[in-house]
Amino acid sequence: MKYRVRIKELAEQNGLTLYRLSKQSGLLPSTVYAIGKGQTSPGLDTLAKLHAALEALLGREVGVEELIEVVRE
């Protein structure tokens, strides 16, 4: 099963930058940009950091279904 992490869309919809998300998550900006462009898929630890950072920045719970989209092949 393939999946896509929707951090770019979530960030744009909420007036955030991927750079700010990288700083909040503690991840390298290059990593966050690569995930945002779909060039790489994050492991569970990276996904957990992104999820926590989004929740902190947005001030609300972010559902997994908002963050991850299953890609049908």
CORGIBEL-V999706 format. One record per residue. N is the residue number from 1. SS is DSSP state (A for helix, B for strand, O for the rest). PHI is phi in whole degrees, 0 to 359 (* if undefined). D_LAST is the distance of its C-alpha to the last C-alpha in Angstrom with 1 decimal. Layout:
N;SS;PHI;D_LAST, N;SS;PHI;D_LAST
//
This chain:
1;O;*;8.3, 2;B;255;7.8, 3;B;219;10.2, 4;B;234;12.2, 5;B;267;16.0, 6;O;266;17.6, 7;A;292;21.0, 8;A;295;21.6, 9;A;296;21.2, 10;A;298;23.3, 11;A;296;25.9, 12;A;298;26.3, 13;A;297;26.6, 14;O;246;29.3, 15;O;69;31.2, 16;O;254;30.3, 17;O;254;29.7, 18;A;294;27.4, 19;A;297;30.6, 20;A;297;32.2, 21;A;297;29.2, 22;A;295;29.5, 23;A;294;33.3, 24;A;293;32.9, 25;A;276;30.4, 26;O;81;32.3, 27;O;264;29.4, 28;O;295;29.9, 29;A;305;29.1, 30;A;299;27.2, 31;A;294;24.8, 32;A;295;24.3, 33;A;297;23.8, 34;A;296;21.2, 35;A;293;19.2, 36;A;299;19.9, 37;O;273;18.5, 38;O;78;15.3, 39;O;281;16.9, 40;O;211;16.9, 41;O;251;15.9, 42;O;283;19.1, 43;O;283;20.5, 44;A;297;22.0, 45;A;294;25.4, 46;A;293;24.2, 47;A;299;22.1, 48;A;296;25.2, 49;A;295;27.4, 50;A;296;25.3, 51;A;298;25.3, 52;A;297;29.1, 53;A;294;29.8, 54;A;298;28.0, 55;A;298;29.9, 56;A;294;33.2, 57;A;289;32.8, 58;A;273;31.8, 59;O;70;34.3, 60;O;205;32.1, 61;O;288;29.6, 62;O;245;26.0, 63;O;288;23.6, 64;A;301;20.6, 65;A;293;18.5, 66;A;284;20.0, 67;A;272;19.2, 68;B;239;15.6, 69;B;242;12.6, 70;B;283;9.6, 71;B;258;6.4, 72;O;276;3.8, 73;O;261;0.0
//
